[in-house]
Amino acid sequence: MTFRRRWRIPRDGVLGLARWRPSAALCGLAVVVVVVSTADVLAAGPLRRWDQHVMLGLDGLRATGWPHVAWRMIVVGGQFWLVGSLVMIAAVVAAWRRRDLLLVAAVGGWLAVTSALVWLFKQALGRTPPGSGGDLLFAAGQSFPSGHAALGAACLLVSATLVQGDGGRYLVGAAHVLAVGVAAATVALGYHWPSDAIAGWALGLGLGLLGRAIVARLEQRRNGPWR
């Protein structure tokens, strides 16, 4: 059974990859969310005021007891050492099966650029986290956007894309769900403001879709244009 027949590349795209049109719509949504949330935080808009109400109110949002344990387990899905290793392992396995070392280099380059962009974004705004007791910008903080949410969304999406098989599309859906869970966990645990998590998730989604497009382009080079 050939790779083309088994994975139905011409009809559905690479490794369960969605058609470009819905991916383009998601990418557009991600860009809008990042821009709007960033502008709101800079302008001290309603989203930032809501952040402070949720996290610095009388009770303050903090998970305790068994919910705390559950959120701690979920938030691991945004640890860079874990999801970064996962995406590179998936790339190595996929490249070995397809005899295409360029895939490893491309995914490695994408991962390096993604982590650098998230870090630079954090440094540029310098927002302090909720645990500091205040909400300051340009104060050497690294709260906005959430790195857990961004790197989790990006790496989980590309890892699911690289997994071969008819169940690939379901893994992509699961990656989206887990990414949202990671973003929510950062807020429930008090690590980040809600706007940090929203912007981080959207940034990661956009970067993850870019990674999917890179993988698709490499597969197109191998198998010819999609039909």
Secondary structure, 3 states (H helix, E strand, C coil): CCHHHHHCHHHHCHHHCCCHHHHHHHHHHHHHHHHHHHHHHHCCCHHHHHHHHHHHCCCCCCCCHHHHHHHHHHHHHHCHHHHHHHHHHHHHHHHHHHCCHHHHHHHHHHHHHHHHHHHHHHHHHCCCCHHHCCCCCCCCCCCCCCHHHHHHHHHHHHHHHHCCCCCHHHHHHHHHHHHHHHHHHHHHCCCCCHHHHHHHHHHHHHHHHHHHHHHHHHHHHHHCCCC
